[in-house]
Amino acid sequence: MNVRDKEFCILSLGSNIGEREKTISEAVSIIEDNGHISGLKRAGLYETEPVGYENQPMFINTCVSFYTDYDPHELLDFTQSVENSLHRERLVHWGPRTIDIDIIKFGEKVISDERLTVPHPRWKERAFVLLPMSELCDYEGEIPTDKMVRRIGPFI
């Protein structure tokens, strides 16, 4: 299947429990090794303050972009399987986690159902998404400055 038959997607990844960088690296490796994904690009790594539930450790965040022949719900199922394989637990809403993977964009699709909202409903409010995402594609909108977000280096 050529790239024209696939959708361009952007995922945001974050971790604030355990070996944060290693967990993100493992998640990206699993994503890249999937036969339904091609042309994966990685943004740098950013350390960020938590959003929502603030009494928790700092996050490491990044974004990846790629092309896929999955449909949006298949991609959601896959990203949730990656989270599960890396021991994601959903104990506190917006709470600490080994890994969080959000679908930010899926081509030009707009989806809002009980399982999935695309584009992600709060992506334009989150510097920890916008800064790494802007390394992968054109973004000319404003980037919020209400939370500390600092680039800590290239993706390893």
C-alpha positions in Angstrom: 0.0 0.0 0.0 1.5 3.4 -0.9 1.4 6.5 1.3 -1.5 8.0 -0.6 -3.7 5.1 0.6 -2.8 5.9 4.2 -3.8 8.6 6.7 -1.2 11.0 8.3 -1.5 10.7 12.1 0.1 12.4 15.1 0.3 10.8 18.6 1.3 12.4 21.8 3.1 10.2 24.4 3.8 11.0 28.0 5.2 9.2 31.1 5.8 10.2 34.7 6.2 7.0 36.6 9.3 4.8 36.5 11.9 5.1 33.8 10.1 7.7 31.8 12.4 8.1 28.8 12.8 4.3 28.5 9.1 3.7 28.6 8.5 6.3 25.9 11.2 4.7 23.8 9.7 1.3 24.2 6.3 2.6 23.2 7.7 4.3 20.1 9.6 1.1 19.2 6.4 -1.0 19.4 4.5 1.6 17.3 7.2 1.7 14.7 7.4 -2.1 14.4 3.7 -2.3 13.6 3.2 -3.3 10.0 0.2 -0.9 9.6 2.5 2.1 10.3 5.1 3.6 8.1 7.3 6.7 7.8 7.4 7.3 11.6 9.1 10.5 12.7 10.0 11.4 16.3 10.0 14.8 18.0 12.4 15.7 20.8 11.7 15.0 24.4 10.2 17.6 26.7 9.9 17.7 30.5 6.6 19.2 31.5 4.5 20.1 34.5 1.4 17.9 35.0 -2.0 19.2 33.8 -5.3 18.6 35.7 -4.2 16.6 38.7 -1.1 18.5 39.7 0.1 16.6 42.7 2.3 14.2 40.8 5.8 13.9 39.3 6.9 15.8 36.1 6.2 14.2 32.8 8.4 13.4 29.8 6.4 14.1 26.6 7.0 13.7 22.9 5.0 13.3 19.7 5.4 11.0 16.7 3.9 11.3 13.3 3.4 8.5 10.7 1.1 7.1 8.0 -1.3 4.2 8.7 -3.9 2.1 7.0 -5.7 1.5 10.3 -9.0 3.2 10.7 -9.2 5.5 13.7 -10.8 3.0 16.1 -8.2 0.3 15.1 -5.5 2.8 15.9 -7.1 3.5 19.2 -7.2 -0.2 20.0 -3.6 -0.5 19.0 -2.4 2.4 21.2 -4.4 1.1 24.1 -2.7 -2.3 23.7 0.7 -0.6 23.7 -0.3 1.2 27.0 -1.5 -2.1 28.5 1.8 -3.9 27.5 3.7 -1.1 29.3 1.5 -1.5 32.5 -0.7 1.5 32.1 -3.2 1.7 35.0 -6.1 4.2 35.0 -6.5 4.9 38.8 -6.8 8.7 38.9 -8.2 10.8 36.1 -5.2 12.8 34.7 -3.1 11.0 37.4 0.3 9.5 37.3 1.0 6.9 34.6 3.7 4.8 33.1 2.5 5.7 29.6 -0.2 7.8 28.0 -0.8 7.7 24.3 -3.3 10.1 22.7 -4.4 10.3 19.1 -4.0 14.0 18.3 -4.8 14.0 14.6 -6.0 11.3 12.2 -5.8 12.8 8.7 -8.5 15.4 8.3 -11.1 13.2 10.1 -13.4 14.6 12.8 -14.8 11.9 15.1 -16.7 12.3 18.3 -18.2 9.1 19.8 -18.2 7.3 23.1 -14.7 5.9 22.6 -12.8 8.5 20.5 -12.6 12.2 19.8 -10.4 13.3 17.0 -8.8 15.8 16.7 -8.0 15.5 20.4 -10.3 18.0 22.2 -7.6 19.8 24.1 -4.6 19.6 21.9 -4.4 23.4 21.2 -4.4 24.0 25.0 -1.4 21.9 25.7 2.2 23.2 25.1 3.4 19.6 25.9 1.7 18.6 22.7 2.2 21.7 20.5 5.9 22.1 21.0 6.9 18.6 20.0 4.2 18.4 17.4 5.6 21.6 15.8 8.9 19.7 15.2 6.9 17.2 13.0 4.5 19.4 11.0 3.6 23.1 10.4 1.8 24.7 13.3 1.4 28.5 13.4 -1.0 28.9 16.2 -0.4 30.1 19.7 1.4 27.9 22.3 0.1 28.3 25.8 2.6 29.4 28.5 0.7 28.5 31.6 2.8 25.4 32.3 6.5 24.8 32.3 7.6 22.8 29.2 11.3 22.5 28.4 13.0 20.5 25.7 15.5 18.2 27.3 17.0 16.8 24.2 16.5 14.8 21.0 14.6 11.5 21.0 16.9 8.7 22.1 
